[in-house]
Amino acid sequence: MHCINYIYQTINGDYYFPNITEGQKKKQKSHLSHCLYHLMSSAKCQADMTPVLLHWTVDDHVPVLKWDGVQRSCVDWESLMKWGDEHSMTHSETMPSVSKMKHPIYGHFVDERGRFILANAEGVVDFEEFSQRPDYQQWAREQGMGAGKEDAERFLEEFARKQNERHHH
């Protein structure tokens, strides 16, 4: 649902993102690509096998799909969301909360309320701030790479590119 909502918001960008910058548009395009790939994968893996009949109409010279009357078996969305909430890691006794988890690259990247601390309200990472974090500085040294803002941005863009390539092959 996140991706469907994000695509809707992007289509209506004048309303949802009225002051978007060029940098944010680049990030948005990457996010959209991820969402479309995810939705395509879901459609392929969980395709609806409900038969749809053809019927003749007065206005068409070929039969057309007859969508009305098609009986689909759908999940009970409220029950599914309730189950997901009850079984999420935020309610787990054995799984630490997101704020206590340490990402191998980004370190502790969320605050105690689970908000991503390296990104602004639009989800865009502040590379200047990111590159100044001691955990990033240490990790960059361990990886033998530069620790400046441009190095952090280049690393994350390359990382995202590799992730996209992996998903598209």
Secondary structure as GFF3:
##gff-version 3
##sequence-region A 1 169
A	DSSP	alpha_helix	2	11	.	.	.	ID=ss1
A	DSSP	alpha_helix	13	16	.	.	.	ID=ss2
A	DSSP	alpha_helix	22	45	.	.	.	ID=ss3
A	DSSP	beta_strand	53	55	.	.	.	ID=ss4
A	DSSP	beta_strand	64	66	.	.	.	ID=ss5
A	DSSP	alpha_helix	77	86	.	.	.	ID=ss6
A	DSSP	three_ten_helix	89	91	.	.	.	ID=ss7
A	DSSP	three_ten_helix	98	100	.	.	.	ID=ss8
A	DSSP	alpha_helix	127	132	.	.	.	ID=ss9
A	DSSP	alpha_helix	134	143	.	.	.	ID=ss10
A	DSSP	alpha_helix	149	168	.	.	.	ID=ss11
###
